[in-house]
Amino acid sequence: RERFEFGGRDVASWFPRHMAKGLRQMRLALRRADCLVERSHIPLSGRNPALQEALGIRPHILVLNKMDLADLRRQPVSGGAGPGGGQPRWQSDSPVPVPLQVVPMVARLVGNGPRYHRAESSEHNILVIGVPNVGKSSLINSLRRLHLKKGKATAVGGEPGITKAVLSRIQVCEKPLMYLVDTPGVLPPRLGDVETGMKLALCGAIHDHLVGEDVMADYLLYTLNKQQQFGYVQHYGLAQPCDCIEPLLKHMALSQGRTQKVKVLTGTGNVNMTMLNYTAAACEFLRDFRAGRLGRVTLD
């Protein structure tokens, strides 16, 4: 396929109500922030333009997550593209683990920039931002373990919406004295286009059922073929790549025994029939992609 047909889908329903409240809280918290650490799965679609104004007036670090699953042939965007362009951002070939880099880089950026009304304070207040389910809480907890040798202070989960509100400050370092504030993952009230929303959904930033697992699986197959990522052929034991999602899901459901019982109304009464469960196969396809079992893929 040369292009993917989205069928006129409205992405407005993908924006849960609690995100609007979270966005208002974050804007208030920005007044007390010395630096922003933005967490993202994907370098363009995974960022929230609603915070672009704030990113431009404060030191800003972009931390790209899941780099072990990224396609090394498709490097992150260069400085100057997107909100906060020109600020430091992590590269996939960095020899130092991300948690070890965050505190020194934050201290350097805050020390080299104006702090205005907070100039007399020695502590650093860092706001951690990003779309849902991108690893903000995990980053905070890893920094606490590394610098303070303490356990996790904020809940984490494998689905969007674990953090519902801006939390209290969480100390992550003693020297320099540094506090991080976890925030709820928020999407912009209006996504730029359906394709951006679909990429966010594939990364787990939007609940699958709001978009539709079958549509997401179809878009994922289209993306893999477009990037010539044919790891799914070997993984599922196919004879060759396919351009249509139905044969792939049928093959998966048959080979994995994914079936469901369905009641069928007939002229003589109800009849129970066993049918292939295409939705379960689509969910497995998405899980395999997110776990890296289909190869290293960068959506942007």
C-alpha positions in Angstrom: 0.0 0.0 0.0 1.2 3.5 -0.8 -0.9 5.1 1.8 -3.0 4.1 4.8 -6.7 4.9 4.8 -7.8 6.2 8.2 -11.5 6.3 7.3 -12.2 9.8 8.6 -11.6 8.8 12.3 -12.1 11.5 14.9 -9.2 11.6 17.4 -11.1 13.9 19.8 -12.5 10.9 21.7 -8.9 9.7 22.4 -8.3 12.6 24.9 -9.6 11.6 28.4 -11.0 14.3 30.5 -8.5 14.0 33.4 -5.8 15.1 30.9 -7.2 18.6 30.7 -7.0 19.0 34.4 -3.4 17.6 34.4 -2.4 20.1 31.7 -3.7 23.0 33.8 -1.8 21.7 36.9 1.4 21.3 34.9 1.3 24.9 33.6 1.0 26.1 37.2 3.9 23.9 38.3 6.0 25.3 35.5 6.4 28.6 37.5 8.4 26.8 40.2 10.5 24.7 37.8 14.2 25.4 37.1 14.5 22.8 34.4 12.3 20.4 32.4 13.0 16.8 31.7 10.8 15.6 28.8 10.4 11.8 28.3 9.5 10.5 24.9 9.2 7.2 23.1 9.4 8.7 19.6 11.3 12.0 18.7 8.5 13.9 17.0 5.0 12.4 17.4 5.7 11.6 21.0 6.0 15.2 22.2 3.3 17.6 23.3 3.2 20.9 21.4 0.9 22.3 24.1 4.0 22.8 26.3 6.1 24.4 23.5 6.0 27.9 25.0 7.3 26.7 28.4 10.0 24.6 26.8 11.4 27.7 25.0 12.1 29.7 28.2 13.6 27.1 30.5 16.5 24.6 30.3 15.1 21.5 28.7 16.4 18.0 28.3 14.7 15.4 26.0 15.2 11.8 27.2 14.3 9.3 24.5 13.0 6.0 26.0 13.1 2.5 24.6 16.3 3.2 22.5 17.1 -0.5 22.7 14.0 -1.0 20.4 14.8 1.8 18.0 15.9 1.3 14.4 19.6 2.5 14.4 19.2 3.5 10.7 16.6 6.1 11.7 18.5 8.5 14.0 16.7 10.9 16.4 15.8 14.3 15.0 18.6 16.9 15.0 18.7 19.9 17.2 16.4 22.7 16.0 13.5 20.5 15.0 10.4 20.4 17.1 9.7 22.2 20.5 12.8 22.9 22.5 15.1 22.4 19.5 18.8 23.1 20.0 18.7 21.7 23.6 20.8 18.6 24.5 19.1 15.3 23.7 20.2 11.7 24.2 21.7 9.7 21.4 21.3 5.9 21.0 25.1 5.3 21.0 25.8 7.1 24.3 28.2 5.0 26.4 26.8 6.3 29.7 23.4 5.1 31.0 20.7 7.8 30.9 20.2 8.0 34.7 23.9 8.8 35.2 23.7 11.7 32.8 20.5 13.4 34.0 21.6 15.0 37.3 25.0 16.4 36.0 23.4 17.8 32.9 20.5 19.4 34.8 23.0 20.9 37.3 25.0 22.3 34.4 22.1 23.8 32.6 20.5 25.4 35.7 23.9 26.7 36.8 24.5 28.4 33.4 21.1 29.9 33.0 19.2 32.7 34.8 16.9 31.6 37.7 15.1 35.0 38.2 13.1 34.9 41.5 14.7 31.7 42.5 18.3 32.9 42.3 18.9 32.8 46.1 17.8 29.1 46.4 20.4 26.3 46.2 17.9 23.6 45.4 16.9 22.5 41.9 13.2 21.8 41.1 12.8 19.7 38.0 9.5 19.0 36.2 9.3 15.7 34.4 6.8 15.9 31.5 5.7 13.7 28.6 2.8 11.9 27.0 1.1 9.0 28.9 3.0 5.7 29.6 6.4 7.0 28.5 8.4 6.1 31.6 8.4 9.4 33.7 7.8 7.7 37.0 10.3 5.0 36.2 13.0 7.6 35.5 12.3 9.3 38.9 12.5 6.0 40.7 15.7 5.0 39.0 17.3 8.4 39.9 16.4 7.8 43.6 17.9 4.4 43.6 21.1 5.6 41.9 21.7 8.8 44.0 19.9 8.2 47.3 19.9 4.4 47.4 16.1 4.5 48.2 13.2 2.7 46.8 10.5 3.9 44.4 8.5 6.9 45.4 5.9 7.0 42.7 3.7 4.3 41.1 4.6 2.9 37.7 2.6 0.8 35.3 2.5 -0.6 31.8 -0.5 1.3 30.7 -1.4 5.1 30.3 -3.1 6.9 33.2 -1.2 5.6 36.3 -0.3 9.2 37.4 -3.5 11.2 37.6 -2.2 14.5 39.0 0.9 16.6 39.7 2.5 15.1 42.7 4.6 16.5 45.6 8.3 17.1 45.1 10.4 14.0 45.2 14.1 14.2 46.3 16.4 12.4 43.9 19.8 13.7 44.9 21.6 15.3 47.9 24.5 17.0 46.2 23.3 19.0 44.4 20.0 19.1 46.3 17.5 18.2 43.5 13.8 17.5 43.5 11.8 16.0 40.7 8.0 16.4 40.2 6.2 13.6 38.5 3.3 14.7 36.3 0.4 13.0 34.6 1.0 12.1 31.0 -1.0 14.5 28.8 -1.8 14.6 25.2 -2.6 17.8 23.4 -6.4 18.4 23.3 -6.2 18.3 19.5 -3.8 15.9 18.0 -2.2 17.2 14.8 -3.5 14.3 12.7 -4.8 10.8 12.9 -1.4 9.3 12.0 0.3 11.0 15.0 -2.4 9.6 17.2 -1.9 6.2 15.8 1.8 6.3 16.5 1.1 7.4 20.0 -1.3 4.5 20.4 1.2 2.0 19.1 3.6 3.2 21.8 1.0 2.7 24.5 0.2 6.4 25.1 -3.5 5.9 24.3 -5.6 3.0 25.5 -5.9 0.4 22.7 -9.6 0.0 23.0 -10.2 3.7 22.3 -8.5 3.4 18.9 -9.3 -0.2 18.1 -6.9 -3.1 18.2 -7.7 -4.2 14.7 -7.1 -0.8 13.2 -3.8 -0.4 15.2 -2.6 -3.8 14.0 -3.4 -2.9 10.4 -1.5 0.4 10.7 1.4 -1.4 12.3 1.6 -3.9 9.4 1.5 -1.0 6.9 4.3 0.8 8.8 6.5 -2.4 9.0 6.1 -3.0 5.2 6.7 0.7 4.4 10.0 0.6 6.3 10.9 -2.8 4.9 10.9 -4.3 8.4 9.9 -7.9 7.6 10.9 -9.5 10.8 7.3 -10.5 11.4 7.5 -12.9 8.4 10.0 -15.1 10.2 8.6 -14.6 13.6 5.1 -15.9 12.6 6.4 -18.5 10.1 4.8 -16.8 7.0 5.9 -17.7 3.5 6.2 -14.1 2.5 5.3 -10.5 3.6 1.6 -9.6 3.3 0.0 -6.3 2.7 -3.4 -7.1 4.3 -4.0 -7.6 8.0 -6.7 -10.3 7.7 -4.5 -13.1 6.4 -1.9 -12.3 9.0 -4.4 -12.4 11.9 -6.0 -15.5 10.5 -2.6 -17.2 10.4 -1.8 -16.1 13.9 -5.1 -17.2 15.3 -4.8 -20.6 13.7 -1.3 -21.3 14.7 -1.8 -20.0 18.3 -5.2 -21.6 18.8 -6.9 -18.3 19.5 -10.6 -19.0 19.3 -13.9 -17.8 20.8 -17.3 -19.2 21.2 -20.1 -17.2 19.6 -23.9 -17.7 19.7 -25.5 -17.7 16.3 -29.3 -17.2 16.0 -30.9 -19.6 13.6 -34.5 -20.5 12.7 -34.3 -23.5 15.1 -32.7 -21.8 18.0 -29.3 -20.6 19.3 -26.2 -22.5 18.1 -22.8 -22.2 19.8 -20.0 -21.9 17.2 -16.2 -21.7 17.7 -14.7 -19.0 15.6 -11.2 -17.5 15.2 -10.5 -14.6 17.6 -9.0 -11.9 15.4 -9.0 -9.4 18.2 -6.9 -11.6 20.4 -4.5 -12.1 17.5 -4.3 -8.3 16.9 -3.5 -7.8 20.6 -0.7 -10.3 20.4 0.7 -8.6 17.2 0.8 -5.3 19.2 2.4 -6.9 22.2 5.1 -8.5 20.0 5.9 -5.1 18.5 6.1 -3.4 21.9 8.4 -6.1 23.2 10.8 -5.8 20.3 10.1 -9.3 19.0 9.4 -8.0 15.5 12.7 -6.1 15.2 14.0 -2.6 16.0 11.5 0.0 14.7 11.3 3.8 14.9 7.8 5.1 14.0 9.0 8.7 13.1 
